[in-house]
Amino acid sequence: YLAAVAVPLLLSLLAAIPASLLDLRRLAPAAPEAVASLGPVALMVLGLGLVGAVGEEIGWRGFLLPRLVAAGVRRPQAVTAAVWALWHLPLIALGGFYDTRTPWLMAAVYALGIMAMSFFIGGLRMRSDSVWVAAVAHAAHNFCFQFAVPALLLTAAGTNAAWWDLAAGDTGLLVALLYAAVAVAGRSRRRLDAVGAT
C-alpha cells in the first residue's frame, strides 16, 4: 500500500517541476487559510475518487487481468492497458472531459498516459494479489494529479496553460513518461531479483 500512495504522490510532485518551468502552471502554493477551507473538499474528492477507482479496478485488474493471465494470453498487462484506454476513448474524445480544442489529440495522449499507469497499477495488483492495492493506487493518482497538486501547489495558470492537460495534466505526456519509467525500473528490478535468486 505504501507504493500505491507514494509513487503517484512522488510522480505528481516531479511532474510539477517541468510544468512550472514550462509555465504551464505557476508554482503558487495555496495560502494556509485556503488549505484549511479545502479540507472538506479534499475528503470528498478522495472518498468519491476511491469509490470510482474501486469500481474500475474490480473490472480491469480484479477481473480482466487475472483472467488474461490464467488464459495464457501473451502480454496480459498490455492487453489490459489497451482495453482500459479504449474504454475511456469516447469519454475523452467526445464527452468534454477536458477543455481542449483538440479532443482527439487529447484522447491519444490520455490513452498513452493511462496505458503507462496501467502497467504500474497492474504490477502492484499482480505482486500483491489484491485488487484493493490497485484501487488505492488509482485513487491516489487521481487525487494527487487532479486535485492536490493543481489545487495546493500549482494554483495559478501559466502563460502556456492551454498545454497543461496534454503536457503535464493527470494523463499528459510527462505523466506517461514518468509511469513508463517506473514500470521499466520495476521490471528491471524484478529481473535482477530473479537472477540473484538463482
Secondary structure, DSSP 8 states (H G I E B T S, - for coil): -HHHHHHHHHHHHHHHHHHHHTTSEE-B---HHHHHHHHHHHHHHHHHHHHHHHHHHIIIIIIIHHHHHHTT-SSHHHHHHHHHHHHHHHHHHHS--S--S-HHHHHHHHHHHHHHHHHHHHHHHHHHT-HHHHHHHHHHHHIIIIIIIIIIIB-EE-TTGGGHHHHTSTTSHHHHHHHHHHHHHHHHHHHHHHHHH-
